[in-house]
Amino acid sequence: MILYSLNCAEGHEFEDWFGGSADFDARKAAGDLTCPVCGNRSVSKAIMAPRVAKSAPAPAPMPRCTPGGCAGCAMAGQHNS
């Protein structure tokens, strides 16, 4: 199933679910698409941006130990050298 953003000739915007692009084309050709606001049958797909999942940001790097080792480090004992 795919959710399409649609527009009617009167400029109303709405959404509807379809089994795919062929399902949209078949329903449009059969006159089965109507605007829920005004009933207009001149309906077309609106321009849509793909929804791309964003990856999680990389964790911040561990702070480096002080030149003298971990003795004075705030992270003492929490990381490998």
C-alpha atoms as one frame of an Amber mdcrd trajectory, in Angstrom:
protein
   0.000   0.000   0.000   1.139   3.513  -0.773  -0.267   6.824   0.414  -0.502
   9.410  -2.360  -0.992  13.125  -1.884  -3.617  14.242  -4.386  -5.014  17.501
  -5.777  -8.300  18.199  -7.513  -8.770  20.756 -10.299 -10.218  23.176  -7.714
  -6.949  23.094  -5.733  -8.085  20.976  -2.793  -5.374  18.753  -1.326  -6.104
  15.320   0.159  -4.580  11.856   0.555  -5.702   8.343  -0.387  -4.264   4.829
  -0.164  -3.521   2.740  -3.268  -2.121  -0.711  -3.953   0.504   0.933  -6.160
   0.851   3.185  -9.181  -1.197   0.832 -11.400  -4.050   0.901  -8.861  -4.080
   4.714  -8.968  -4.073   4.693 -12.787  -6.933   2.155 -12.956  -9.099   4.009
 -10.443  -8.478   7.326 -12.208  -9.350   5.823 -15.619 -12.546   4.331 -14.171
 -13.558   7.703 -12.687 -13.448   6.298  -9.161 -11.379   9.169  -7.743 -13.251
  12.167  -6.393 -12.273  15.071  -4.197 -13.755  14.601  -0.715 -14.260  18.378
  -0.416 -16.019  19.283  -3.673 -16.622  15.979  -5.491 -14.500  17.003  -8.494
 -13.363  13.978 -10.533 -10.355  15.738 -12.067  -7.793  14.378  -9.581  -4.021
  14.119  -9.984  -1.035  13.149  -7.881   0.650  15.998  -6.049   4.422  16.328
  -6.110   5.763  14.320  -3.204   9.178  14.124  -1.593  10.311  10.631  -0.664
  10.421   9.847   3.028  13.965   8.730   3.698  14.865   7.488   7.148  17.747
   9.355   8.675  20.493   7.379  10.336  21.371   8.056  13.951  24.259  10.476
  14.389  27.607   8.944  15.216  28.473   9.074  18.929  30.968  11.692  19.990
  34.546  10.395  20.164  35.932   9.563  23.589  38.177  12.282  25.008  41.879
  11.535  24.899  43.749  10.826  28.085  46.015  13.451  29.527  49.686  13.105
  28.559  50.362  11.624  32.007  47.721   8.894  31.590  44.310   8.563  33.178
  45.331   9.746  36.617  44.007  13.254  36.075  41.436  12.382  33.427  37.713
  12.946  34.096  37.090   9.677  32.241  39.531   7.661  34.397  38.657   3.980
  34.308  35.865   4.451  31.727  37.779   3.809  28.510  40.570   1.720  27.116
  43.930   3.259  26.438
